[in-house]
Amino acid sequence: MSRKAATILVTGGCGYVGSHTVLSLLQSGYKVVVLDNLSNTSSKAGDAAVPEALKRIQKILSKEDELIPFYAADITDKPALVRIFEAHPDISAVIHCAGLKSVGQSGLKPLDYYNVNITGTIHLLQVMEEYNVRRMVFSSSATVYGDPPNIPIPEDSPIVASMSPYGRTKVFVEHAIKDFCVASEVKQAGYVKEQEAKGAKAEKDYRWSAILLRYFNPAGAHPSGIMGEDPQGVPSNLMPYLAQVAVGNLEKLTVFGQDYPTKDGTCIRDYLHVVDCAEGHVAALEKIERDESAGNFECKAYNLGAGTGCSVLDMIHAFSKAVGRDLPYVISARRPGDVPNLTADPRLANKELNWKAIKTLDEMCEDLWRWQRNNPSGYRTLN
Ligand code: WQD
């Protein structure tokens, strides 16, 4: 897969992590095709044929006339997936970010989560196999670790399927991809044997490569201030909620619990700048390229985290500093399902992906504030 020739399909490419990943890929010399059903973005505001998130990417690249190939489609719609692979025979890998991602909502609509995240991914894997595209980078989550026994969390920490339907979908999909990779090795071995028996050369390669990226807490926005997170309705995650408080759309933050066994009683998370997170996807693709050229095909999980724990109160203070005034908050009861500490051990990703989170907490807060200040209504704000 030579980089200049490689075209990458990014599912969920108009979403928060997906759109930053599309930008990083284009900046690194890849070509990109985007699939998104636009269900969690106001990106479709204005000209629906070109989602606003993609227009902003073109603007950052100063390539406003070069449209990024885009398909408004759902991953559960298999015929639509087939049409994309038919139209783009040059797709050589898929970065799979599409999916439903609200922990709270997943408890209320579990079947939607199982359908989109699991059935959708299975359809995607089937169509990829049909079109001989056997490289995937998958958006997984630190939520697969549940309430881990050790901090920082290494990749071989036990995976649990007990936290939420959302978390379970990530666990199941990780297993599905891994099983599919293992099966592809068996298929290849059988094929090679068959060819040998015929005295023919084994010209095809059925083996899969996959990287499961376990994101910790992506936060911040692109430093340009024109691209960022654009959740629909009241955000459930800490950083977009704080940003809405700062811009005056919400009155105050509610801190969920101050009785955890942590330094200030609030939960610790490993916040990761979204641009670093996006770069992690490019690093993962490059790792697959390196491995395949050395004859290695595997499925492996990596933590995408900074390796630094930050409490909710630390985050309120850091973001208040970026905004230039104290942001109002109240302490309330714990949120069901939260665990005290999720901090990554990122050393495996640092070493094997040649990747490291390089942006600071202050940059994360300043970039988020620039985005929110310039775009108080997300992509509905006309720039
Ligand atoms: C962070 C901390 C809250 C909101 C989840 C998913 C994970 C990933 C990101 C992907 C916690 C506290 C929050 C608020 C608060 N999903 N908080 N008041 O729960 O670590 O991770 O989102 O897309 O897979 O599990 O992120 O931002 O919701 O919470 O006090 O209004 O902030 O209790 O300690 P979380 P979060």
Residues whose N, C-alpha, C, O or C-beta is under 5 A from the ligand:
A	BS01	WQD	K101 V103 S141 A142 T143 F216 S236 N237 L238 M239 Y241 T254 V255 F256 C267 R269 V312 R335 D338
